[in-house]
C-alpha cells in the first residue's frame, strides 16, 4: 500500500505542477495579419515602384508601363 500512496502523491504533485504551468501560459490574442505587415515595406524602393505601377494601371496611364518595357 505504501507504493500506491507514494504514486498518488507523485501524481498529485505532477498535476499541481501542470496546473501552475497552465496558469503561466499566456494565450496570444489573434492579431490581424494586415496589422502585422503594415509598414514592413517602408523605405523600400522596389515597393514604391510597385505602388507607382499600380497607380498607373488604375488611372489608365500605360506610358509608365511602356517605358518599363523599353528598358
ABEGO torsion letter per residue (X at the ends): XAAAAAAAAAAAAAAAAAAAAAAABBBBBBBBAAAAABGAABGBAAAAAAAAAAAAAAAGBAAAAAAAAAX
